[in-house]
Amino acid sequence: MKKIIIVATSFSSFLFAQNFNIQNASNYLRNKELDKAKAAADAAVTNEGTSNSSKAWMYRGKIYYAILSTKDEKYKNLDPEAAEKAVESFVKCYELDKDKIYVNESDFKEGFIISCNNLMYKATSLYRPNKEYDKAIKSFDLLEKAVPYDFDQSLKRNNITKEKLLYEKYKTYTIAENIEKAKELANQLYSIKYKDPTIYVGISRLLLSKGDTATALDFLHKGQTIFDDNIDLLNIEIDILSRQKKLNELKTKLETAVEASPDNEAYHAVLGNIYDKLGEKEKAEREYLKALELNPKNEPVLFNVGAYYFNTGNEWSKKLGDLPPSETKKAKEYEAKMNEYYRKAIEYFEQYYALKPDDKAVKQRLRQLYLRFGETDKADKYK
């Protein structure tokens, strides 16, 4: 009989000790002693007796949310993973709180939503830019577990959804150059027709950088089934077909597209680029100028037009240099043509430079062109 009493007494003491941690966590939180509250809550959820207590996880979530949001310098840096632990705790409480004793409290919901938003910010704006890719992926995984409990659509309104998290994980793996995972998630995004062309642009460029042209084309074509007029996808296709020496194939495709959509500046710009590569100079000029007519501030086209006139000027310069001294009449003609194209190059390079003043190469080229004409005052603007 004594043994039974001793065992029962010991068991009661055991339960009391464990629940004591939960009560301590509550008291310390109320008194804003966050370091002590944190220690008590962590002890409660790691102990066998209370690890499945929704109440323990509820307090842990609130405590880490308090650490996350406090302005008290003493506690601001108490735990660098406060957002992760807050979300983890709130999700665990949702899972365990079958009778919804705690999860319907307004401060619980507030802590849950704000902690999720904070974790999304950390993953996309801190972890990923700092190349802490594992932490970013872990954060997205945690948020995926939180999404099913977004009962009032608060997370959705902040663009935290299952689909968005899948995209953010894909983006992280692409930046990290984890090709297999990036391909896997890109295919998942394609299967749900996720509306973002950068998926196919990113994976295609990554695969091309690794020499896998066949798979790059596969993803490129998948992207084009959804975004058939996307300029970035077209540019990648130009790059691929250029490497494969299939520019005529693409030229035909774009000529048809221009006929169907004559006001699409992207088609004119890309077609001009193709004509340029194929040496069909007059057609290239016509398409470039049409693209600029539709959008006078199209930076890539302004640059391409400037480069076209500059290169054409160089061609006339070479012809001039190759003439024998006796060809004075032709020399004057060639010089006039050379100067005509160099002047046109200046016009478009200046328009481009006004939009992109950080382009040092164009700045240097403008200086060289003005010096060629002996216009030192204008050249000095581009020192």
Buried (B, 14 or more C-beta within 10 A) or exposed (E): EEEEEEEEEEEEEEEEEBBBBBBBBBEBBEEEBBEBBBBBBBBBBEBEBBBEBBBBBBBBBBBBBBBBBBEEEEBEEBBEBBBBBBBBBBBBBBBBBEEEEBBEEEEBBBBBBBBBBBBBBBBBEEBBEEEBBEBBBBBBEBBBBBBEBBEEEBBEEBEBBBBBBBBBBBBBBBBBEBBEBBBBBBBBBBEEEBEBBBBBBBBBBBBBEEEBBEBBBBBBEBBBEBBEEBBBBBBBBBBBBBEEEEBEEBBEBBBEBBEEEEEBBBBBBBBBBBBBBEEBBEBBBBBBBBBBEBBEEBEBBBBBBBBBBBEBBBBBBEBBEEBEEEEEEEBEBBBEBBBBBBEBBBBBBBBBBEEBEEBEEBBEBBBEBBBBEEEEEBBEEBE
